[in-house]
Amino acid sequence: MKRKSRYSKAYARVLQTLRELRKEAGLTQAEVAARFGAHAPFVSKCESGERRLDVVELAEFCRIYGVSVATFMERAGLE
């Protein structure tokens, strides 16, 4: 049985990169959530893996952090 990607090392790198970029942008989880129009737990759950990211949300995180999706993928080792 194939393991779900959410439990893979690659997905762990995605989550780590998501946290790193937020911190590099100098933003709190609450500030990012406000830009999303969401509550602070939304960002926390995304960064912890409790809530699975979809591609549209990933693109929005990248926009907020000022990086392209391609740059994000490179940083996460998924180019």
PDB file as gemmi writes it, atoms N, CA and C in Angstrom:
CRYST1    1.000    1.000    1.000  90.00  90.00  90.00 P 1                      
ATOM      1  N   MET A   1       0.842  -1.185   0.000  1.00  0.00           N  
ATOM      2  CA  MET A   1       0.000   0.000   0.000  1.00  0.00           C  
ATOM      3  C   MET A   1       0.884   1.245   0.000  1.00  0.00           C  
ATOM      4  N   LYS A   2       0.593   2.162  -0.893  1.00  0.00           N  
ATOM      5  CA  LYS A   2       1.384   3.387  -1.002  1.00  0.00           C  
ATOM      6  C   LYS A   2       1.030   4.356   0.118  1.00  0.00           C  
ATOM      7  N   ARG A   3       2.060   4.939   0.703  1.00  0.00           N  
ATOM      8  CA  ARG A   3       1.878   5.916   1.768  1.00  0.00           C  
ATOM      9  C   ARG A   3       1.335   7.222   1.200  1.00  0.00           C  
ATOM     10  N   LYS A   4       0.458   7.872   1.927  1.00  0.00           N  
ATOM     11  CA  LYS A   4      -0.088   9.152   1.481  1.00  0.00           C  
ATOM     12  C   LYS A   4       1.011  10.202   1.498  1.00  0.00           C  
ATOM     13  N   SER A   5       0.984  11.080   0.486  1.00  0.00           N  
ATOM     14  CA  SER A   5       2.036  12.086   0.347  1.00  0.00           C  
ATOM     15  C   SER A   5       2.123  13.010   1.549  1.00  0.00           C  
ATOM     16  N   ARG A   6       1.026  13.184   2.243  1.00  0.00           N  
ATOM     17  CA  ARG A   6       1.030  14.090   3.393  1.00  0.00           C  
ATOM     18  C   ARG A   6       1.949  13.602   4.501  1.00  0.00           C  
ATOM     19  N   TYR A   7       2.303  12.325   4.463  1.00  0.00           N  
ATOM     20  CA  TYR A   7       3.203  11.760   5.472  1.00  0.00           C  
ATOM     21  C   TYR A   7       4.603  11.523   4.911  1.00  0.00           C  
ATOM     22  N   SER A   8       4.866  12.030   3.719  1.00  0.00           N  
ATOM     23  CA  SER A   8       6.153  11.803   3.078  1.00  0.00           C  
ATOM     24  C   SER A   8       7.186  12.842   3.523  1.00  0.00           C  
ATOM     25  N   LYS A   9       8.441  12.514   3.262  1.00  0.00           N  
ATOM     26  CA  LYS A   9       9.521  13.465   3.550  1.00  0.00           C  
ATOM     27  C   LYS A   9       9.384  14.703   2.674  1.00  0.00           C  
ATOM     28  N   ALA A  10       8.919  14.513   1.445  1.00  0.00           N  
ATOM     29  CA  ALA A  10       8.754  15.648   0.538  1.00  0.00           C  
ATOM     30  C   ALA A  10       7.715  16.631   1.080  1.00  0.00           C  
ATOM     31  N   TYR A  11       6.615  16.117   1.606  1.00  0.00           N  
ATOM     32  CA  TYR A  11       5.583  17.010   2.151  1.00  0.00           C  
ATOM     33  C   TYR A  11       6.099  17.700   3.414  1.00  0.00           C  
ATOM     34  N   ALA A  12       6.910  17.005   4.191  1.00  0.00           N  
ATOM     35  CA  ALA A  12       7.522  17.626   5.374  1.00  0.00           C  
ATOM     36  C   ALA A  12       8.398  18.805   4.951  1.00  0.00           C  
ATOM     37  N   ARG A  13       9.105  18.674   3.805  1.00  0.00           N  
ATOM     38  CA  ARG A  13       9.923  19.786   3.301  1.00  0.00           C  
ATOM     39  C   ARG A  13       9.038  20.946   2.849  1.00  0.00           C  
ATOM     40  N   VAL A  14       7.882  20.643   2.280  1.00  0.00           N  
ATOM     41  CA  VAL A  14       6.942  21.696   1.883  1.00  0.00           C  
ATOM     42  C   VAL A  14       6.524  22.491   3.115  1.00  0.00           C  
ATOM     43  N   LEU A  15       6.165  21.801   4.174  1.00  0.00           N  
ATOM     44  CA  LEU A  15       5.728  22.476   5.397  1.00  0.00           C  
ATOM     45  C   LEU A  15       6.854  23.293   6.019  1.00  0.00           C  
ATOM     46  N   GLN A  16       8.055  22.735   6.019  1.00  0.00           N  
ATOM     47  CA  GLN A  16       9.209  23.464   6.564  1.00  0.00           C  
ATOM     48  C   GLN A  16       9.460  24.733   5.754  1.00  0.00           C  
ATOM     49  N   THR A  17       9.401  24.624   4.436  1.00  0.00           N  
ATOM     50  CA  THR A  17       9.622  25.778   3.566  1.00  0.00           C  
ATOM     51  C   THR A  17       8.543  26.826   3.789  1.00  0.00           C  
ATOM     52  N   LEU A  18       7.315  26.393   3.968  1.00  0.00           N  
ATOM     53  CA  LEU A  18       6.209  27.314   4.228  1.00  0.00           C  
ATOM     54  C   LEU A  18       6.479  28.135   5.493  1.00  0.00           C  
ATOM     55  N   ARG A  19       6.916  27.463   6.559  1.00  0.00           N  
ATOM     56  CA  ARG A  19       7.235  28.160   7.814  1.00  0.00           C  
ATOM     57  C   ARG A  19       8.413  29.113   7.635  1.00  0.00           C  
ATOM     58  N   GLU A  20       9.477  28.626   6.962  1.00  0.00           N  
ATOM     59  CA  GLU A  20      10.672  29.449   6.773  1.00  0.00           C  
ATOM     60  C   GLU A  20      10.366  30.728   6.000  1.00  0.00           C  
ATOM     61  N   LEU A  21       9.594  30.596   4.928  1.00  0.00           N  
ATOM     62  CA  LEU A  21       9.283  31.773   4.113  1.00  0.00           C  
ATOM     63  C   LEU A  21       8.436  32.787   4.877  1.00  0.00           C  
ATOM     64  N   ARG A  22       7.520  32.299   5.703  1.00  0.00           N  
ATOM     65  CA  ARG A  22       6.718  33.224   6.512  1.00  0.00           C  
ATOM     66  C   ARG A  22       7.628  34.012   7.449  1.00  0.00           C  
ATOM     67  N   LYS A  23       8.528  33.301   8.105  1.00  0.00           N  
ATOM     68  CA  LYS A  23       9.435  33.958   9.043  1.00  0.00           C  
ATOM     69  C   LYS A  23      10.370  34.929   8.323  1.00  0.00           C  
ATOM     70  N   GLU A  24      10.860  34.538   7.151  1.00  0.00           N  
ATOM     71  CA  GLU A  24      11.731  35.418   6.374  1.00  0.00           C  
ATOM     72  C   GLU A  24      10.991  36.674   5.915  1.00  0.00           C  
ATOM     73  N   ALA A  25       9.684  36.529   5.685  1.00  0.00           N  
ATOM     74  CA  ALA A  25       8.861  37.684   5.289  1.00  0.00           C  
ATOM     75  C   ALA A  25       8.544  38.570   6.489  1.00  0.00           C  
ATOM     76  N   GLY A  26       8.905  38.106   7.692  1.00  0.00           N  
ATOM     77  CA  GLY A  26       8.672  38.896   8.895  1.00  0.00           C  
ATOM     78  C   GLY A  26       7.209  38.952   9.304  1.00  0.00           C  
ATOM     79  N   LEU A  27       6.470  37.894   8.984  1.00  0.00           N  
ATOM     80  CA  LEU A  27       5.031  37.863   9.263  1.00  0.00           C  
ATOM     81  C   LEU A  27       4.692  36.832  10.335  1.00  0.00           C  
ATOM     82  N   THR A  28       3.698  37.163  11.145  1.00  0.00           N  
ATOM     83  CA  THR A  28       3.171  36.200  12.098  1.00  0.00           C  
ATOM     84  C   THR A  28       2.095  35.365  11.412  1.00  0.00           C  
ATOM     85  N   GLN A  29       1.736  34.266  12.037  1.00  0.00           N  
ATOM     86  CA  GLN A  29       0.649  33.455  11.497  1.00  0.00           C  
ATOM     87  C   GLN A  29      -0.641  34.266  11.432  1.00  0.00           C  
ATOM     88  N   ALA A  30      -0.881  35.091  12.422  1.00  0.00           N  
ATOM     89  CA  ALA A  30      -2.102  35.905  12.447  1.00  0.00           C  
ATOM     90  C   ALA A  30      -2.114  36.911  11.293  1.00  0.00           C  
ATOM     91  N   GLU A  31      -0.959  37.507  10.996  1.00  0.00           N  
ATOM     92  CA  GLU A  31      -0.883  38.460   9.888  1.00  0.00           C  
ATOM     93  C   GLU A  31      -1.143  37.779   8.544  1.00  0.00           C  
ATOM     94  N   VAL A  32      -0.586  36.588   8.378  1.00  0.00           N  
ATOM     95  CA  VAL A  32      -0.807  35.843   7.135  1.00  0.00           C  
ATOM     96  C   VAL A  32      -2.278  35.454   7.016  1.00  0.00           C  
ATOM     97  N   ALA A  33      -2.859  34.987   8.107  1.00  0.00           N  
ATOM     98  CA  ALA A  33      -4.274  34.597   8.094  1.00  0.00           C  
ATOM     99  C   ALA A  33      -5.152  35.783   7.712  1.00  0.00           C  
ATOM    100  N   ALA A  34      -4.841  36.951   8.235  1.00  0.00           N  
ATOM    101  CA  ALA A  34      -5.623  38.149   7.913  1.00  0.00           C  
ATOM    102  C   ALA A  34      -5.558  38.448   6.418  1.00  0.00           C  
ATOM    103  N   ARG A  35      -4.400  38.261   5.817  1.00  0.00           N  
ATOM    104  CA  ARG A  35      -4.266  38.491   4.373  1.00  0.00           C  
ATOM    105  C   ARG A  35      -5.044  37.453   3.566  1.00  0.00           C  
ATOM    106  N   PHE A  36      -5.202  36.271   4.140  1.00  0.00           N  
ATOM    107  CA  PHE A  36      -6.008  35.221   3.516  1.00  0.00           C  
ATOM    108  C   PHE A  36      -7.496  35.453   3.736  1.00  0.00           C  
ATOM    109  N   GLY A  37      -7.815  36.279   4.745  1.00  0.00           N  
ATOM    110  CA  GLY A  37      -9.214  36.435   5.134  1.00  0.00           C  
ATOM    111  C   GLY A  37      -9.675  35.241   5.957  1.00  0.00           C  
ATOM    112  N   ALA A  38      -8.733  34.672   6.711  1.00  0.00           N  
ATOM    113  CA  ALA A  38      -9.012  33.481   7.515  1.00  0.00           C  
ATOM    114  C   ALA A  38      -8.627  33.748   8.968  1.00  0.00           C  
ATOM    115  N   HIS A  39      -8.917  32.794   9.838  1.00  0.00           N  
ATOM    116  CA  HIS A  39      -8.521  32.881  11.242  1.00  0.00           C  
ATOM    117  C   HIS A  39      -7.101  32.353  11.410  1.00  0.00           C  
ATOM    118  N   ALA A  40      -6.412  32.805  12.448  1.00  0.00           N  
ATOM    119  CA  ALA A  40      -5.024  32.412  12.692  1.00  0.00           C  
ATOM    120  C   ALA A  40      -4.813  30.897  12.708  1.00  0.00           C  
ATOM    121  N   PRO A  41      -5.721  30.110  13.279  1.00  0.00           N  
ATOM    122  CA  PRO A  41      -5.483  28.651  13.280  1.00  0.00           C  
ATOM    123  C   PRO A  41      -5.347  28.052  11.875  1.00  0.00           C  
ATOM    124  N   PHE A  42      -5.891  28.722  10.865  1.00  0.00           N  
ATOM    125  CA  PHE A  42      -5.766  28.237   9.487  1.00  0.00           C  
ATOM    126  C   PHE A  42      -4.299  28.079   9.115  1.00  0.00           C  
ATOM    127  N   VAL A  43      -3.495  29.110   9.371  1.00  0.00           N  
ATOM    128  CA  VAL A  43      -2.083  29.081   9.008  1.00  0.00           C  
ATOM    129  C   VAL A  43      -1.349  28.055   9.853  1.00  0.00           C  
ATOM    130  N   SER A  44      -1.637  28.018  11.131  1.00  0.00           N  
ATOM    131  CA  SER A  44      -1.009  27.044  12.018  1.00  0.00           C  
ATOM    132  C   SER A  44      -1.283  25.622  11.543  1.00  0.00           C  
ATOM    133  N   LYS A  45      -2.507  25.349  11.185  1.00  0.00           N  
ATOM    134  CA  LYS A  45      -2.872  24.005  10.725  1.00  0.00           C  
ATOM    135  C   LYS A  45      -2.217  23.671   9.391  1.00  0.00           C  
ATOM    136  N   CYS A  46      -2.084  24.653   8.512  1.00  0.00           N  
ATOM    137  CA  CYS A  46      -1.392  24.425   7.243  1.00  0.00           C  
ATOM    138  C   CYS A  46       0.084  24.125   7.485  1.00  0.00           C  
ATOM    139  N   GLU A  47       0.724  24.939   8.340  1.00  0.00           N  
ATOM    140  CA  GLU A  47       2.154  24.763   8.593  1.00  0.00           C  
ATOM    141  C   GLU A  47       2.473  23.476   9.340  1.00  0.00           C  
ATOM    142  N   SER A  48       1.555  23.000  10.155  1.00  0.00           N  
ATOM    143  CA  SER A  48       1.810  21.775  10.923  1.00  0.00           C  
ATOM    144  C   SER A  48       1.456  20.513  10.154  1.00  0.00           C  
ATOM    145  N   GLY A  49       0.719  20.662   9.056  1.00  0.00           N  
ATOM    146  CA  GLY A  49       0.288  19.497   8.289  1.00  0.00           C  
ATOM    147  C   GLY A  49      -1.049  18.953   8.728  1.00  0.00           C  
ATOM    148  N   GLU A  50      -1.639  19.584   9.728  1.00  0.00           N  
ATOM    149  CA  GLU A  50      -2.954  19.153  10.197  1.00  0.00           C  
ATOM    150  C   GLU A  50      -4.006  19.389   9.111  1.00  0.00           C  
ATOM    151  N   ARG A  51      -3.795  20.451   8.342  1.00  0.00           N  
ATOM    152  CA  ARG A  51      -4.683  20.776   7.228  1.00  0.00           C  
ATOM    153  C   ARG A  51      -3.870  20.691   5.945  1.00  0.00           C  
ATOM    154  N   ARG A  52      -4.351  19.932   5.003  1.00  0.00           N  
ATOM    155  CA  ARG A  52      -3.630  19.741   3.738  1.00  0.00           C  
ATOM    156  C   ARG A  52      -3.770  20.970   2.836  1.00  0.00           C  
ATOM    157  N   LEU A  53      -2.636  21.385   2.268  1.00  0.00           N  
ATOM    158  CA  LEU A  53      -2.614  22.526   1.349  1.00  0.00           C  
ATOM    159  C   LEU A  53      -3.107  22.108  -0.030  1.00  0.00           C  
ATOM    160  N   ASP A  54      -3.855  22.983  -0.669  1.00  0.00           N  
ATOM    161  CA  ASP A  54      -4.130  22.746  -2.084  1.00  0.00           C  
ATOM    162  C   ASP A  54      -3.287  23.722  -2.895  1.00  0.00           C  
ATOM    163  N   VAL A  55      -3.236  23.523  -4.179  1.00  0.00           N  
ATOM    164  CA  VAL A  55      -2.344  24.307  -5.034  1.00  0.00           C  
ATOM    165  C   VAL A  55      -2.727  25.791  -5.063  1.00  0.00           C  
ATOM    166  N   VAL A  56      -4.003  26.098  -4.982  1.00  0.00           N  
ATOM    167  CA  VAL A  56      -4.439  27.498  -4.978  1.00  0.00           C  
ATOM    168  C   VAL A  56      -3.971  28.183  -3.686  1.00  0.00           C  
ATOM    169  N   GLU A  57      -4.089  27.488  -2.562  1.00  0.00           N  
ATOM    170  CA  GLU A  57      -3.613  28.043  -1.293  1.00  0.00           C  
ATOM    171  C   GLU A  57      -2.100  28.220  -1.313  1.00  0.00           C  
ATOM    172  N   LEU A  58      -1.380  27.245  -1.864  1.00  0.00           N  
ATOM    173  CA  LEU A  58       0.071  27.363  -1.955  1.00  0.00           C  
ATOM    174  C   LEU A  58       0.454  28.595  -2.776  1.00  0.00           C  
ATOM    175  N   ALA A  59      -0.225  28.808  -3.887  1.00  0.00           N  
ATOM    176  CA  ALA A  59       0.051  29.974  -4.724  1.00  0.00           C  
ATOM    177  C   ALA A  59      -0.212  31.272  -3.949  1.00  0.00           C  
ATOM    178  N   GLU A  60      -1.254  31.287  -3.131  1.00  0.00           N  
ATOM    179  CA  GLU A  60      -1.561  32.487  -2.338  1.00  0.00           C  
ATOM    180  C   GLU A  60      -0.504  32.711  -1.251  1.00  0.00           C  
ATOM    181  N   PHE A  61      -0.062  31.638  -0.594  1.00  0.00           N  
ATOM    182  CA  PHE A  61       1.027  31.779   0.379  1.00  0.00           C  
ATOM    183  C   PHE A  61       2.253  32.375  -0.320  1.00  0.00           C  
ATOM    184  N   CYS A  62       2.582  31.864  -1.487  1.00  0.00           N  
ATOM    185  CA  CYS A  62       3.743  32.369  -2.225  1.00  0.00           C  
ATOM    186  C   CYS A  62       3.582  33.853  -2.553  1.00  0.00           C  
ATOM    187  N   ARG A  63       2.408  34.243  -2.988  1.00  0.00           N  
ATOM    188  CA  ARG A  63       2.160  35.661  -3.300  1.00  0.00           C  
ATOM    189  C   ARG A  63       2.382  36.518  -2.057  1.00  0.00           C  
ATOM    190  N   ILE A  64       1.823  36.082  -0.933  1.00  0.00           N  
ATOM    191  CA  ILE A  64       1.966  36.827   0.326  1.00  0.00           C  
ATOM    192  C   ILE A  64       3.437  36.923   0.733  1.00  0.00           C  
ATOM    193  N   TYR A  65       4.202  35.863   0.499  1.00  0.00           N  
ATOM    194  CA  TYR A  65       5.612  35.835   0.910  1.00  0.00           C  
ATOM    195  C   TYR A  65       6.550  36.428  -0.134  1.00  0.00           C  
ATOM    196  N   GLY A  66       5.993  36.823  -1.290  1.00  0.00           N  
ATOM    197  CA  GLY A  66       6.799  37.478  -2.310  1.00  0.00           C  
ATOM    198  C   GLY A  66       7.735  36.557  -3.069  1.00  0.00           C  
ATOM    199  N   VAL A  67       7.341  35.296  -3.220  1.00  0.00           N  
ATOM    200  CA  VAL A  67       8.146  34.348  -3.995  1.00  0.00           C  
ATOM    201  C   VAL A  67       7.250  33.668  -5.025  1.00  0.00           C  
ATOM    202  N   SER A  68       7.857  33.199  -6.084  1.00  0.00           N  
ATOM    203  CA  SER A  68       7.097  32.459  -7.089  1.00  0.00           C  
ATOM    204  C   SER A  68       6.884  31.015  -6.603  1.00  0.00           C  
ATOM    205  N   VAL A  69       5.907  30.368  -7.179  1.00  0.00           N  
ATOM    206  CA  VAL A  69       5.675  28.958  -6.851  1.00  0.00           C  
ATOM    207  C   VAL A  69       6.905  28.143  -7.248  1.00  0.00           C  
ATOM    208  N   ALA A  70       7.522  28.498  -8.372  1.00  0.00           N  
ATOM    209  CA  ALA A  70       8.721  27.785  -8.814  1.00  0.00           C  
ATOM    210  C   ALA A  70       9.848  27.918  -7.785  1.00  0.00           C  
ATOM    211  N   THR A  71      10.028  29.115  -7.241  1.00  0.00           N  
ATOM    212  CA  THR A  71      11.045  29.321  -6.207  1.00  0.00           C  
ATOM    213  C   THR A  71      10.716  28.508  -4.964  1.00  0.00           C  
ATOM    214  N   PHE A  72       9.443  28.504  -4.591  1.00  0.00           N  
ATOM    215  CA  PHE A  72       9.016  27.702  -3.440  1.00  0.00           C  
ATOM    216  C   PHE A  72       9.383  26.242  -3.660  1.00  0.00           C  
ATOM    217  N   MET A  73       9.052  25.714  -4.826  1.00  0.00           N  
ATOM    218  CA  MET A  73       9.304  24.299  -5.114  1.00  0.00           C  
ATOM    219  C   MET A  73      10.802  23.991  -5.085  1.00  0.00           C  
ATOM    220  N   GLU A  74      11.608  24.901  -5.621  1.00  0.00           N  
ATOM    221  CA  GLU A  74      13.069  24.723  -5.567  1.00  0.00           C  
ATOM    222  C   GLU A  74      13.548  24.666  -4.131  1.00  0.00           C  
ATOM    223  N   ARG A  75      13.081  25.607  -3.318  1.00  0.00           N  
ATOM    224  CA  ARG A  75      13.500  25.649  -1.908  1.00  0.00           C  
ATOM    225  C   ARG A  75      13.092  24.395  -1.164  1.00  0.00           C  
ATOM    226  N   ALA A  76      11.940  23.833  -1.536  1.00  0.00           N  
ATOM    227  CA  ALA A  76      11.466  22.617  -0.882  1.00  0.00           C  
ATOM    228  C   ALA A  76      12.112  21.361  -1.484  1.00  0.00           C  
ATOM    229  N   GLY A  77      12.953  21.547  -2.503  1.00  0.00           N  
ATOM    230  CA  GLY A  77      13.629  20.408  -3.125  1.00  0.00           C  
ATOM    231  C   GLY A  77      12.725  19.596  -4.038  1.00  0.00           C  
ATOM    232  N   LEU A  78      11.728  20.270  -4.617  1.00  0.00           N  
ATOM    233  CA  LEU A  78      10.750  19.562  -5.453  1.00  0.00           C  
ATOM    234  C   LEU A  78      10.726  20.075  -6.895  1.00  0.00           C  
ATOM    235  N   GLU A  79      11.803  20.723  -7.339  1.00  0.00           N  
ATOM    236  CA  GLU A  79      11.790  21.294  -8.688  1.00  0.00           C  
ATOM    237  C   GLU A  79      11.726  20.260  -9.778  1.00  0.00           C  
TER     238      GLU A  79                                                      
END                                                                             
